[in-house]
Amino acid sequence: MRTDELVPVAAGLFEGTGSAARLIGTRCASCGTHYFPKTLSCRNPQCLEKATQDVLLSREGTLYSYTVQHYQPPALFRMADWVPYAIGSVELPEGLRVMGMLTGCEPASLTIGMAVELTVETLYRDVQGREVQTYKFQPRTAQELAA
């Protein structure tokens, strides 16, 4: 049994680990509309060309909205040591909003408009002992914002 292997919760959502991770999206080659998760064609009804290309999305964004999950989700959603957690809508510079779990702070300290950045963390260990990873957003520190 391998216990040192990292696997994504779903293929094609992100690349990299920890603070070096980036979400994988698509961008329309004609109108420039961005999508996450990836899409096979542009869904903009005004766009006549539908071809898309894979792109890495920005790591930094702004917390647009959030809620705190106070109930344990059904068994299909696995999480090691479940506790209530925050989930937020993060606005990225590419003009799209991405939903993701929030980490690195207490839910009471979250504020709409705060700067957040992407990270990747372990969600749970699978039956083979591998760390199943997912993307999350964490608040940016005051030192990072001043730099």
C-alpha positions in Angstrom: 0.0 0.0 0.0 1.4 3.4 -1.0 0.9 6.1 1.5 3.1 8.8 -0.1 1.1 9.3 -3.3 -1.0 12.5 -3.9 -4.1 12.2 -6.1 -6.5 14.9 -7.1 -10.2 14.6 -6.0 -11.1 14.9 -9.7 -8.8 14.9 -12.8 -8.3 18.2 -14.7 -9.3 20.7 -11.9 -5.8 21.9 -10.9 -2.2 21.2 -11.3 0.6 21.6 -8.7 0.5 21.3 -5.0 0.2 23.6 -2.0 0.7 27.3 -2.7 2.1 26.5 -6.2 -1.2 25.1 -7.4 -3.2 26.6 -10.3 -6.7 25.9 -11.4 -7.1 24.6 -15.0 -9.8 26.4 -16.9 -10.5 27.1 -20.6 -10.7 30.3 -22.5 -12.5 30.9 -25.8 -10.1 31.6 -28.6 -12.5 34.1 -30.2 -14.3 36.1 -27.5 -11.9 35.5 -24.6 -14.5 34.2 -22.1 -13.0 32.0 -19.3 -14.6 28.9 -17.8 -14.0 26.7 -14.8 -14.1 23.8 -14.8 -12.9 23.2 -18.3 -15.4 23.1 -21.1 -15.2 21.7 -24.6 -16.7 24.8 -26.4 -17.6 28.4 -25.7 -21.1 28.8 -24.2 -21.3 32.6 -24.9 -24.4 32.9 -27.1 -22.9 36.0 -28.8 -19.7 34.1 -29.8 -19.7 32.7 -33.3 -16.5 30.7 -32.8 -16.7 28.0 -30.2 -13.1 26.8 -30.0 -11.5 26.9 -26.5 -8.0 26.4 -25.2 -6.8 25.2 -21.7 -5.4 28.0 -19.5 -4.1 28.3 -16.0 -6.2 30.7 -14.0 -5.0 33.3 -11.5 -4.1 32.1 -8.0 -5.4 35.3 -6.3 -9.0 36.5 -6.1 -11.5 38.3 -4.0 -14.1 36.6 -1.7 -17.4 37.5 -3.3 -19.7 35.5 -1.0 -19.6 32.7 1.5 -21.6 30.4 3.7 -20.7 28.0 6.6 -21.8 24.4 6.3 -22.9 23.4 9.7 -24.2 20.0 8.7 -22.3 17.0 7.6 -22.7 16.3 3.9 -23.8 12.8 2.6 -21.3 10.0 2.5 -20.3 10.7 -1.1 -18.5 13.8 0.1 -15.6 12.5 2.1 -13.6 14.6 4.5 -11.1 13.6 7.2 -12.3 14.7 10.6 -15.4 16.6 9.5 -16.1 19.9 11.2 -18.2 22.8 10.0 -16.4 24.6 7.2 -16.8 27.6 5.0 -17.4 27.5 1.3 -17.1 30.6 -0.8 -17.5 32.2 -4.2 -14.2 33.7 -5.3 -14.0 36.3 -8.1 -10.9 35.9 -10.2 -9.3 38.6 -12.4 -10.4 36.6 -15.5 -14.0 37.6 -14.8 -15.4 34.4 -13.4 -16.4 33.2 -10.0 -15.2 29.9 -8.6 -16.8 28.0 -5.7 -14.4 26.4 -3.3 -13.8 25.5 0.3 -12.1 28.2 2.5 -9.2 27.3 4.8 -6.6 28.9 7.0 -9.0 31.0 9.1 -12.0 30.7 11.3 -15.3 31.3 9.5 -16.1 34.2 11.9 -13.0 36.1 10.5 -14.2 36.0 6.8 -15.3 39.2 5.2 -16.8 39.8 1.8 -14.1 41.5 -0.4 -11.1 40.0 1.4 -8.1 38.9 -0.7 -7.7 35.2 -1.0 -5.4 32.8 -2.8 -5.5 29.3 -4.1 -4.0 26.4 -2.2 -4.3 22.6 -2.4 -4.8 20.5 0.7 -5.6 16.9 1.6 -9.3 16.2 1.8 -9.0 12.6 3.0 -7.0 9.4 2.5 -8.4 6.7 0.2 -8.5 3.0 0.8 -5.0 2.7 -0.7 -3.7 5.2 1.8 -3.1 7.9 -0.8 -3.8 11.6 0.0 -6.8 12.8 -2.0 -6.3 16.5 -2.6 -8.6 19.3 -3.5 -8.3 23.0 -4.2 -9.3 25.6 -1.5 -8.9 29.3 -1.0 -7.2 30.9 2.0 -6.9 34.5 3.1 -3.8 36.4 2.0 -1.8 37.8 4.8 -1.2 41.5 5.4 2.5 41.0 4.6 1.7 39.5 1.2 -0.7 42.3 0.4 1.9 45.0 1.3 4.6 43.4 -1.0 
